[in-house]
Amino acid sequence: MSASPEAATAKAGLRRHYRQVRRQALELGGSQLVERISAAARAIAAELLHDQLHLGLYWPLAGEIDLRPLAQQLPVALPAIHGQRLVYRPWRPGQPLEPDACAIPAPPESAGELQPGQLGLLLVPALAIDPAGIRLGYGGGWYDRLRAEASWRQVPALAVLPAACCHASLPRDPWDVPFSGWIDERGGANLTANLTANLTNDSQGSTNPRVICQDSNPCTGRSVERLRLPS
C-alpha cells in the first residue's frame, strides 16, 4: 500500500495535528473523559458479545484511551503483529504478554489465533475519524490489511478517540475500509445501520429504550448521529 506523495504529505500533517489535539483533549477532560468513553464502549460491547464472542481491544500506546479495565468484565482479545499480518489472540488480565513484531505487548503465539467469527466487536485507537468512518491511524496499514478480508469486514469495528478528533473529511486511499462508526465521550457516533439495528432491538425484536439522536459536532460543523444507551 503506497499513497500518492500529495496524500502522504496531507496525512503526515494531519497526524501531527491530531496527536496534539488528542493530547490536549485528554489533558482537559482527564479521567472523566476516559471514564465516559469506557462506559460507552462497555455498554455497546455488552450488547454485541454473545455466544462466547470476544471483544477486540488494544494495548494502549502513549496518548491512546486505555480500555484495558473492560477485560475485567468481558472476554477480550488483543492484536498481535505476526509476520506481515495482524491477528487477534485471546487474553485475560494476568496472563503473560510479549512484544510483537512492532514491540507492542501482545499475547504469545501459544495463546492461539481467533477467527473473525469469534469476535463480536473491534475497538481500534485512532488519531482522527470523519463522518464517513474513514480513520486516521499511524500509517502502518495493519487494520486496513486485516479489514480488506471480507470475513473481517463482517466484524463491527469502532474507532476510539475524543470527540475533538472528528475531522470533516479525511484523505481517503483506495484500500481504506470505512469503520462502523466511533466511540467518544458523548457515546457511539455515526454507527452503521446494521450495527444500530443490533443495538436498538433485543432478541425478541422489541425496541429497547435506546434512542438515535442528532448531535452537532463543533469540530466539523456537521450533524452526527448518536446512539444513546441507558446508563
Steps between C-alpha positions, in 0.01 A plus 500: 500500500651827390318832502571775250763753617229764540279275710796381709600861572143594593465201734835570666386854579167377633673244719716769660196720550274235652769360727503844659119533496458160663761573764337832585152342513623234742677758715188716512249218549716295732374180657138605451538496120663157509230366733222623271660340195555180694137496617374543144732227374390266778130556428537442126727198541268339755218511244705337225697234685299181512566132440850539651605770255806707587552875506799603292686751718851649465798558723508882532797699381580847630206733442244223435185437704567217745210253485683210664268507806231354271698177507391457862137473387500368143684231303764684299765447238805712422658559160845370418713567195614158380713505187316731261159448661300642787333221697287491814586273792290444812626657820401534864653739754798337662584279204848545349572743220801539276607762244359439154673592173430869574624469861146540641397267785287217362398146597756238391443278199416215736179686598352406164357711219132595491298492181265786396193309612638486853498879543188709550659846488835664429600817684787677326694809613505793258654840458196626309180382331262661253120464470545241222691273738845559348756458777836671529750269667877494515559391143593136552197375309450198728129549554449587132655169396303307761168653399573458129394139561124458460469285812657769718283773349202314645627573852379843621799731553482828692775760532571632851598864548389832655221688322747781419673263257211480254610655169261623230655288221823302519711402198386159377715241326352229274567229763333683790207306647260730691447419865158419644507830693688619803481541877586824677403657831150575364424138415484302178500712184403448134453128554414301189137397448567132570683575823233745613230242435682246717527753781143633490316169489513212744484132412119510495502786251347756734657843525709567810523849654793606285461802279659633186542876505678771308793675663690791350876447500670836562822380338343425165188717504305193384225301662603166650257216564542369853382193682406567860502193719337490843742539789 
